[in-house]
Amino acid sequence: MPYFKYMKIESIKPITVRKWQNKLLKIGYSETYLKTINNQFNAIMNYAVKYYNLSKNPGHTAGTIGKKNAEEKDFWTLDEFNAFINVIENKEHKIIFNLLYFTGMRIGELLALTPNDFYNNYIDINKNYVVTNGIGKINPPKTPKGNRIIYVSELIINDTLEYINTLYSLKNNDRIFMFSRSYPAKLMDKYCKLSGEKKIRIHDQRHSHVSLLIELGVNITTISDRLGHEKIDTTWNTYAHLYPNQRQDVVNKIDDVISQSRQNNAIE
């Protein structure tokens, strides 16, 4: 849904599936998300084949899209982000990128924020701004776990609230950032050129946040909750490459345990 909403299962042909897949590809979903959607479609078709006498699964003929494991992501280090943010003089623009980098929220979640979502030391993520057929609307978060609390520095909270207080006649349930989904990407292009930093996508700010958390030693379970992922596997498949030293760290810790145990036995 909504693509297959009014179609009978038996009327769905491989060419129908290919057209649906091409539409998904144009939307620009991540490779892993495309793979998940396609797998769910095939699961439904396989169920119809097994229990309702559908002759065959049209998805098998159409082929698959997406990838099981995510490719390595572009991201900024903290130094690169600081070089970028330091050239921004516009208060609103600075707040936008501080929120994206230091919370890891999705762009739709940022654009749905209202004054009511801000508390002393956290932000309540409870909605998502989407555009369908050129019309913007507020939806629930992307996934059930998208409903979450993101704890954030009081400095970021205070800067945002200070900015909100300058917005004339803004109500508590009004959107704070009243611009299109494409606008922040245009701002990034502008400030990347001014700062000389490498160009990354808006969504890569989310990856940059994860990189920062890993550098700070935050565990993968906490990161997954903070991002609003449904499964920790999603987080791990996407960001495992950012843990290059974990394997050797495990070996080192085991070596320490063995060495300590042998020393204790020798003393006894």
N, C-alpha and C positions, 0 to 999 in steps of 0.2 A: 504494500500500500504506500502511496496512492496509485501507483502505476497499474497494478493488476486488480484493482479494487472491484471493477465491474466485469471482469473476464471470468468465464467458466474455465476451470482447470484444464479440461480437455481441449479447449480452444488455444491454449498457449503453445506455440510452436518454437523451435530453435531460433528462428529469425526474430520472433517476438522477444525472446530472452536477450538476444544480441542488441536489439534496440534499447531495451531497458538497461543493459550493462553500459552501453555507450552514453546514455543519459547520466548514469552515476559517475562515469569517468569525467564528464564535462563539469560536474558539480565541484570536483576537486577534492573528494574525500581521500584520506590517507590510504596507503596500500593495504594496511592491516584491517582497516575498517571495511574496505571494499571486499576483502577476502571473507570477512565475517558475514556481511550481508549476503554474498553469493552462496556461502555455505548454508545459511538459513533457508534460502530459497530452495536449494537442492534437498534439504531435509524434508521440507513440505512436499516436494514432488515425489521423493522416495516413499514417503508415508502413503501418498495417493496410489502409487504403484503397488505397494504391499497390501493395502487394506481396501482400496476402492477401485481396483481393476483398471487404473490408468495404464495404457499400453507401454509407455516408457517415459523416462524423465527427460524432458527437452533440454534441461540444463547440461546434461552429459554431452549432448551433441554440440551445444553452443560453446562449451568450454568455460574456463574459469577466468576470473579477474582478481587482481590484488595479489598480495604476498603474505605468507604466514608470519614471517619475521620482518620487522621494520629495518630499513637501512639506517646507517648512521646519520644522525641529524646535525644540521648546522646549529651552532649556538655561540653566544658571546660569553667570554670570561667576565668576571667582575670588573677588571681593569678596562676591558673593551667597552663594557656598558657605561662605566664612568666617563670614558672619553666621549662617548655618544651623548650622554645626558648633560654633560657640562657645556655643550654648545647651545643648548635649548634655553631660550629666555622666556618664551611664552609659558605662563603658569599652567594653563590647562594642558598643554602638550607635555610638559614635564610630569604632571600628575598621571597622565595616561600611561606613559612608559614606565614610571616607577611602579604603578599598580601591576602592570603586566609582568615586569621582571621580578618583582619581589613577592608576588602571590602565585604566579603560574596559572591564573584564571584564563579561560578561553575568551576570545574577542567578543563573542555573543553574550557571555556572562558580564563582561565589562560594560557593554553597551546597554544592558538591562538594569544596571545599578541605579538605585534611588537613595535619597538621604536616609530612609528608614533601614537600609541594609548595613549602616555603619555603626559600630559600637566602640567602646573604649580601646579594645585591643584585638578586635576581630571584625571580619566582614561576613555577613550572612549571604551565601550564594543560594538563591531559591528560584531563579528564573533565567531565561535565555532569550536574547533578541535575535529573531530570524527574519529573513526576507523571502517571501514566496510569491512568485509571479509579480515581482516588483513592489510588493506591499510588505512593509515592515510590521511585525507583530511580536508580542511577548508570549513565549511558550514556557512550559516547564523545562528544567534543565535537560541536557542531552540524555542522561541516564538517571535512574533512581538515586544512585550514589552521588550524582551531580548536586543534589541537595546537601550542602555541607557548610561547615564553618571553617574559614581560613583565618588563622591567627597571623597577625602582621604587626610590624613595628608601630608603636604609637606615633612615631614621627611621620610615617606615611599616613596614618589615620588623621592626625591633626592637620597636616598639609591639605588633605582632601576636604576636610570639614571647613577649613578656612576658605578654601576656594568655593565650596558650596554656598557659604554665607555671602559671597559676592554676586551670586546669581539672583537677579531680581525676580520676585514672585514665584520662585521655584517651590512647589509643594512637596511634602514628604514622600509622596508616591509617584512623583514625576521622574522621568529619566534624567540623569545628570548630564550625560553626554549625548546630545541630540544631533548626531551626524551619522552618515552612512557607514556600512561595514568596510568600505574601500578607503575611507578617509585616513585612518591610522597608517595604512600601508603607504599612502602618498607622503605622509609626514615622515615616515621612516626613510624613504628614498631621499627626501630633502635633507634630513639631519645626518644621514650617512655620508652624503657628499660634503657637508660642512665639516664633519668631524674626521673624515678620511677613513672611517671604520668600514670593514667589509659589509656588504649588503646581505641581510638575511630576511626571511619572511616574518610577518607578524606572529604567526604560530610558533616560529622558532624562539620567540621570547619565552614561551612556555617551556621549551626544551632548555633554554638558558637557565631558567629558574631551577629545573631539575639538576642541571650540572652544578649550580651553586650549592644546592642542598647536599649533593653527594660529596662535594669538596668539603663541606662542613661536617661530614660524617653522619648525616641523617639516614636512618635505615629505610629499606625499600618499602616496607609496609606503611610507614608514616607518609612517605612520598606518594604512594598509591592513594591513600585516603585524602591527602591534600589536593591531588589532581582530580579526584572524583571518578577514578576508574572503577568499573564494576568488578574487575578481577585483578588480582595482583600479577597474574600472568601477562596481562596487557602491559602493565608498567615494566615488568622485567623484559619482555620481548622487545619493547621499544627502547629501553635505556641500558640494557646489559653491557653494551660496548663502552659505557661511561665508567664501568667498574674494572678497568684493566688490571689493577693491582690486587683484586680480591682473592684470586686463586693463590697467589704467592703469600698473601697475608694469612690464609688458612694454613698453608704449609708451615709458615713460621710459628704460628700459635701452637700447632700440633708438636713441632720440634721442641718448643719451650716446655710443653706439658711432659713430653717424654724425658727430656733432660732433667727436669725437676724431680720426676718420679724416680729416675735412676740415682740421682744424688741422695734422695731420701732413703732408698733401699741400701745404698752403700754405707750410709751413716748407721743404719740399724744393724 
